[in-house]
Amino acid sequence: MERRQFLGRAVAGGLALGGAAALPQPAAAQGQSSNLPPGTTPSAYSVPRAPGSALLTPDYHTYADNLVIERNQPGKPHRGKVLAAFQAHSDDITLFCSGTVAKLIDEGYTGYLIRVSNDEKAGRTVGSGVVQNEIDNQEAAKALGCKPFSFYYRNHRMDDCAIIEIRQRLIFLLRLLQVDTVFVMDPYDHYDENPDHLVVGKAVETACWMATPGGGREYPEQLKAGLKPGRVREKYYHSRAPEGHNLVNRVVDISSYIDVKVRANVANKGKGPAGDSGARLRQELARQGKRLPLLGNDDDTANFQYTKHFLMEDFRTLGRRFGVEYAETFRYIGPEPDYLPSIRKYVDDHAVGM
């Protein structure tokens, strides 16, 4: 699938559910951060709809029974935490999860935007693509409030790179930055044709595991040089090909951050879905003696409004299903359970004298 065809493809994507949509519905899931809209029943086979809303475009996601709706949290509950948003290309994070990244940063996270390729295949020439997309990555990071990194591996050739080298560099960053939460393409999205997405997803997944305290024997020279073991406890996996995605178990309300998401996408002029499309449309209409009020009176406004009104439609449609204005979806992997408190309690309750 071409990435420019992703946004606005909800109608065709709805066919991905196939016959599963007619299967019996499992019990409704409980929302963790907040309850679902009354009357909705998210499940692996059905999509909830806000009461009284019109029939919406068919969805292309499947939902887990333990679906959570993550909403805004007041104050700075994540102060002191660090997130790393890993992307193979300069528009992966901006397209699919920049609203959630912006939300968590606003709630206290320090954010890093880490691009693994050089994006050489996304420009009029190889050289211009590399330069333009490096600039775009920096501008998108600025829009999101992140600090940018780039690794510069060959675009669309990362499956020819030594995965162990990529993983080692990622382990170094996870330990150096003391990352708590990562965003990355789902490494198990088997219907994603782009090899870079799967390479980066798998490298990040394994690096998170190997960087932890239990992986202290991995690259011990890093620890002797002063780095601390990694501490990644949360992963937000997103997908470019939702029909091949594992069950979505987290929907994030990004309504308050949609303008940040739009600005990050407008910054991706080299390969993003918008670029200067709004400005070009405005100029084309002007040559015809026409104007579209939506596009305002200058190119910056035109690009912003074009992106928000036309290219955010998938996220707007998804949001309406859950009673919010805009939403993003993830396969979320949270902290592993801590058994020590229950062990200590059992010992305290049952220990007897010798």
Residue pairs with C-beta under 8 A, 6 or more apart in sequence:
1 193
1 240
1 241
3 91
3 95
3 240
3 271
3 273
4 273
6 95
6 240
6 273
6 314
7 95
7 273
7 311
7 312
7 313
7 314
8 310
8 311
8 313
8 314
9 60
9 314
10 57
10 58
10 59
10 60
10 313
10 314
10 317
11 57
11 58
13 58
13 59
13 60
13 242
13 243
14 57
14 58
14 59
14 60
15 58
15 60
16 60
16 242
16 243
17 45
17 58
17 59
17 60
17 62
20 44
20 45
20 62
21 45
21 46
23 45
24 45
25 41
25 43
25 45
25 46
26 43
26 44
26 45
26 65
27 43
27 65
28 36
28 40
28 41
28 42
28 43
28 65
29 36
29 42
29 43
29 63
29 64
29 65
29 66
29 67
29 68
30 66
31 67
31 68
31 69
32 68
32 69
32 70
33 68
33 69
33 70
33 71
33 73
34 69
34 71
35 69
36 42
36 48
36 67
36 69
36 322
36 323
37 48
37 50
37 51
37 322
37 323
38 51
39 48
39 50
39 51
40 48
40 49
40 50
40 322
40 323
41 48
42 48
42 63
42 64
42 65
42 67
43 63
43 65
43 67
44 62
44 63
44 64
44 65
44 247
45 62
46 63
47 59
47 61
47 63
47 321
48 321
48 322
49 55
49 56
49 321
50 320
50 321
50 322
50 323
53 320
56 317
56 320
56 321
57 317
59 318
59 321
60 242
60 243
61 242
61 245
61 248
61 318
61 329
62 245
62 247
62 248
63 247
63 248
63 249
64 247
64 248
64 249
66 249
67 248
67 249
67 250
67 251
68 249
68 250
68 251
68 332
69 251
69 252
69 253
69 322
69 324
70 100
70 250
70 251
70 252
70 253
71 253
71 324
72 103
72 107
72 253
72 256
73 107
75 107
76 107
76 108
77 107
77 108
78 104
78 107
78 108
78 109
79 108
80 108
81 108
81 109
81 110
81 180
81 181
82 109
82 110
82 111
82 112
82 177
82 178
82 179
82 180
82 181
83 101
83 104
83 105
83 109
83 110
83 111
83 112
83 179
83 180
83 181
83 182
83 183
84 111
84 112
84 114
84 173
84 174
84 177
84 179
84 181
84 182
84 183
85 93
85 97
85 101
85 111
85 112
85 113
85 114
85 144
85 146
85 182
85 183
85 184
86 93
86 114
86 116
86 170
86 182
86 183
86 184
86 200
86 204
87 93
87 113
87 114
87 115
87 116
87 184
87 185
87 200
88 115
88 116
88 117
88 158
88 185
88 194
88 196
88 197
88 199
88 200
89 115
89 117
89 119
89 122
89 133
89 155
89 196
89 271
90 115
90 119
90 122
90 133
90 134
90 136
90 137
90 140
90 268
90 270
90 271
90 272
91 136
91 140
91 265
91 268
91 271
91 272
91 273
92 185
92 197
92 240
93 101
93 113
93 140
93 144
93 183
93 264
94 140
94 144
94 261
94 264
94 265
94 267
94 268
94 272
95 240
95 265
95 272
95 273
96 238
96 239
96 240
96 328
97 183
97 236
97 238
97 328
97 330
98 140
98 144
98 260
98 261
98 264
98 265
99 252
99 254
99 257
99 258
99 260
99 261
99 315
99 326
99 328
100 183
100 236
100 252
100 254
100 257
100 328
100 330
101 111
101 144
101 146
101 183
102 144
102 145
102 254
102 257
102 260
102 261
102 264
103 252
103 254
103 256
103 257
104 111
104 181
105 111
105 144
105 145
105 146
106 145
106 257
109 180
109 181
110 147
111 144
111 145
111 146
111 147
112 146
112 147
112 148
112 149
112 173
112 177
112 179
113 137
113 140
113 141
113 144
113 146
113 147
113 148
113 149
114 148
114 149
114 150
114 151
114 173
115 137
115 148
115 149
115 150
115 151
116 150
116 151
116 153
116 158
116 166
116 196
116 200
116 203
117 151
117 152
117 153
117 154
117 155
117 156
117 158
117 196
118 130
118 133
118 134
118 150
118 152
118 153
118 154
118 155
119 129
119 130
119 133
119 134
119 137
119 155
119 270
119 271
120 126
120 129
120 130
120 154
120 155
121 129
121 155
121 156
122 129
122 132
122 133
122 155
122 270
122 271
123 129
123 130
123 131
123 132
123 133
123 270
123 271
129 155
129 270
129 271
132 269
132 270
133 268
133 270
133 271
134 150
135 270
136 267
136 268
136 269
136 270
136 271
136 272
137 148
137 150
138 148
139 267
140 264
140 265
140 267
140 268
141 147
141 148
142 267
143 260
143 263
143 264
143 267
144 260
144 264
149 173
151 166
151 169
153 161
153 166
154 160
154 161
155 196
156 194
156 195
156 196
157 195
158 166
158 195
158 196
158 199
158 200
159 195
159 196
159 198
159 199
161 199
163 199
163 202
163 203
166 199
166 200
166 203
167 203
167 206
167 207
167 210
168 219
170 203
170 204
170 207
170 211
171 207
171 210
171 211
171 218
171 219
171 222
171 230
172 219
172 222
172 227
173 179
174 207
174 208
174 211
174 230
174 232
175 211
175 222
175 223
175 227
175 228
175 229
175 230
176 227
178 228
178 230
178 231
179 230
179 231
179 232
180 231
180 232
180 233
180 234
181 232
181 233
181 234
181 235
181 236
182 204
182 208
182 232
182 234
182 235
182 236
183 235
183 236
183 238
184 200
184 201
184 204
184 205
184 235
184 236
184 237
184 238
185 192
185 197
185 198
185 200
185 201
185 237
185 238
185 239
185 240
186 201
186 237
186 238
186 239
186 245
186 246
186 331
187 198
187 201
187 202
187 204
187 205
187 237
188 201
188 246
189 197
189 198
189 201
189 239
189 240
189 241
189 244
189 245
189 246
190 244
191 241
191 243
191 244
192 198
192 239
192 240
192 241
192 244
193 241
194 240
197 240
201 237
205 235
208 230
208 232
208 235
209 215
210 218
211 218
211 229
211 230
211 232
212 229
212 230
212 231
212 232
213 229
213 230
213 231
215 229
215 230
216 223
216 229
223 229
233 334
233 335
233 336
234 332
234 333
234 334
234 335
235 332
235 333
236 250
236 330
236 332
237 246
237 330
237 331
237 332
237 333
238 328
238 329
238 330
238 331
239 245
239 331
242 329
245 331
246 331
247 331
248 329
248 330
248 331
249 330
249 331
249 332
250 329
250 330
250 331
250 332
251 318
251 322
251 327
251 328
251 329
251 330
252 327
252 328
252 329
252 330
253 319
253 322
253 324
253 326
253 327
254 261
254 315
254 319
254 326
254 327
254 328
255 319
255 324
255 325
255 326
255 327
258 308
258 312
258 315
258 325
258 326
259 308
261 312
261 315
261 326
262 304
262 307
262 308
262 312
263 304
265 272
265 273
265 274
265 307
265 311
266 272
266 274
266 303
266 304
266 307
268 274
268 275
269 275
269 276
273 307
273 311
274 303
274 306
274 307
274 311
275 303
276 299
276 303
277 303
277 306
277 307
278 295
278 299
278 301
278 302
278 303
278 304
278 305
278 306
278 307
279 299
279 302
279 303
281 292
281 295
281 302
281 306
282 291
282 292
282 295
282 299
282 302
285 291
285 292
285 295
294 305
294 306
294 309
295 301
295 302
295 305
295 306
296 302
296 305
312 326
315 326
315 327
315 328
316 325
316 326
318 326
318 327
318 328
318 329
319 325
319 326
319 327
321 327
